[in-house]
Amino acid sequence: MIRFENVTKEFGGKVVLNNLSFEIGAGETFVIVGLSGAGKSVTLKHMIRLLRPDSGGVYVDGEEISDMRKRDLMHVRSKFGVLFQSAALLQWMSVRDNVALPLREHTHMGEDEIEAMVVEKLKLMNLVDAIDMYPSDLSGGMRKRVGLARAIVMNPQIVLYDEPTSGLDPVTSRRIDGVITDLRRELGITSVVVSHDLHSALTIGSRIMMLHGGRVVENATPEEFIRSENEVVRSFLESQYITKKGKWEKVES
């Protein structure tokens, strides 16, 4: 579904992505981890062509998007929903209007249809009771779930998550993990998650890719990842008190 082929990207003479190649299949929850500056968010931005590679190619459903015309690119982008790290809700809009915004901007749906779609997506997030609230009235976890409802309101095939558990307490973080897992199980959504939270990655991921210096140092299932002998991976695991003793407990999917 998404393929990077020898992608290189530099900023100010610094190589951020270094001949990067990997592939994400339909229905996966593919988690990208690594230290700050490893190239995680830059990789995510290439998937919807917010950035273009200096060399190499990015493919979505077999189509190379780096030099794609605007009309064709809009079609490719319609396959994606995005949950930003801050949730990026508009503070002057209610929950209803925040979630409805993509439908009002990109479809010709009537208000009754829009309302039905908004309620449907808020039900998935257990947030129907918050429909008339404003972002300032919501907890951090609730804002993330509203952002996710907006990300999926157009029924995308792929959702990109930029640090979905950042700034949340452990209980709320695990709740967000559960929502991501439910979306994969119930709607078949392909998820690409950038995260510093290795506990979250091991819980939700079907595969985990670690970047270091713009290169892939590991790309494996969670069970294989925690048993990696790569020195960089082992250091990353140990920094979050995760060892390869025993089996990591995953959310059932």
N, C-alpha and C positions, 0 to 999 in steps of 0.2 A: 504493500500500500504506500509506504514512504521509503525512499531509498536515497542514501547519500553515496556518491561515487567520487572518491578522491577529492573531497572538498577542502580547499585551503582558503583562509581568510586572515588578512593582516589589518591591523590598525596602527598607524604611525610607525610602521616598520616592525611592530611586534606581531609575531605569528600567534593567532588565537586558536584557529583550527588548522591542523597540520595533516593534510592528505587524509581526511576523515572519510571512512567508508563503513556503512552499516545498513541494515534493512529492518523495517518494522512491518509485521504482517497484520492483516485485518483481525480485529477482535482482541489484540494484545493490550496489556497494560505494560508499557515500556517505560522504565524509570531510568533517568539519566542522573547520575550522582557524580560528586567530585568536590574538591576544595574550591574556594572562591577564586575566580579567574581562570578556571579550567576550561571554560568555553561552553558551559551548559546552556545559558540563556541565549548566547549567540547561535548555538545550534538550533534552538527552538525558533528563533526569529527567521532563520533560513527556510523553515518549513512552510511559512506563509509569505515568503519573499519580502519581509520587512528589511532583510539584508540579502545581497547577492554575493555568491562566492567569487573570489578572485580567479580561481580555477576549479575545475571539477563541475559536477552536476548534481542537482537536487530533483528528484522525481516523485510525483504524487500520482498514484494509479497509472504508472507507466509514462506519464507526461513530464517532460523536462520543463521546469517553471522559471528558470533563471532569466531567460530572454523572452518569456511569453508576453503576448500582447495583452493590453489592459482588460479587454472584454473576456478573453480566455482566462486570465488570472482571476477575475471576479468570480467566474464559475468555479474554479478550483478552491478559492477561499470560502465559497459557500458551503464546502464540505466540512469546514472547521468551525468549532466553537473554542473560545479562549477564556480561561479563568486567570486573571492577572493576580499578581502577588497581593496587591492591596484591595482586590475585588473591584476597584475602579467604579464604584457606584456614584451616580450623580446625586449630590447631597440635597438638591432642591426638588427631587422627584421621589414619590412614594415607591414602595416596593413594587406595587402593581405597574407603575409607569417605567421603572427601571427595567423590569423583565420584559415589558411590552415593547421597549424601544426598538430592538432589531426588527420586529414584525411591522412596526409602523414605518420604519425607514426603508425596508427592503422588500415588502410585499404589498399587495393590494387587498389584503384581508379587511373585512369590516370589523367594527368594534366588538360586536358580539362574538365573532370568531376569535379575535385577539384575546378577549376576556377568558374564553373557554380554554385557550392554549396556555395562558398565564396561570390560571388556576390548576390546570393539569400538571404543569411543571413545578409549581409550588407545593402541590400535594406530594410529589416525589421527594421533596426536600423537607416535608413536615413543617411547612411554613405558611399554610393558608391563613392562619389566624393573624399573621403579620402583614397581610396584603396592603393595609392602609397605613402602615407605619413608615417612618422615614429612616434613612441610614443612621442618623444620629441616635435613634432609639434602640438600635440593635447591638447585640454583643458581637465580638470579632468573628465567632463561629457562625452566627446568623448572617453576617454580611458576606462571608465566604459562600454560604449556601445560596443566598440570593444571587450572588455573582455567578454561581454555577447554574442556577435556574435560567438566568439570562443566556449563559453560554450554550445551553441545550434547547432553548425555546424554538430555534429554527430546525430542530431535529438533525444536527450534524452527524456525519459519519465518524469524525475524529474530534476529540477534545484535547487541547493543549493546556496543561496546568503549570503555572510558574510558581513554585514554592507554595503549594496549597495549604500546608500546615504551619507556615512561618508565622510566628507571633502568637500562636495558640497554645493553650495549656494542654497537657497530655491527654486528658479526657476528651476535650473538644477535637484534638488532632485525630484521635482514633475514630471519632464520629465521622469526620471528613473522610478518613480512609474507608469507612463502611459505605459511605455514599458513592465514592468512586467505584468500589467493588460492585455495588448494586447496579450501577449504570452499565457496567460491563456485562453483568449477568442478565439483567432484564431487558436492556435495549441493544446489546451487542456493540456498544460504542468502543472504538479504538481509542485508547488513552495514552498520551505521551506526557510524562510527569518529570519536571525538573525539581530536584529536592536535595536539601542537606540532611534530611531526616532519614537515616538509614533504617530505623525501626519501621517507619512508614513504608519505605521502599521494599523491605523484605515482606511486609504484610500484604501489600496490594499488587506487587509486581509479578508479571509472568516472566519478564526478563529484566535484568539490571545491567546497565552499561556504565562503566566508570571512565571518566575522562581525566587525563592528567597531562598538562602541557599541550592541550589541543589534540591529543591522541587517545585512542581507545586502549586502555590497559586491561580491561576485562569486559566481557559481554556474555552473560550466563544466566541461568535460572537462579532464583534465590538460594536454593539448596546447594548449587554449585558455587555460587558467589561466596558464601560464607566459608567454603573450603578452599578458596583460591590460595595458591602459594605465591602469588605476585606480592612483592614486598610493599608496593604502594597500597594495594588493596588491604593487606593485612594491617598496615598501620591505620588505615581509615576505619576498619572494623574495630580495632582495639581502642581507638579514640572514643568510640561510642559503646564500649564495654560489651561488644559482641564477639563471641568466640565460636570456633567450629565444633565445640563439644555439643553433642545432641542435635536434635532436629529443630529448626526454626519453625514455630507455630504460625501457619498462615491462615487467613480468613478463608473459609470454604467458598469455592466458586463453582 
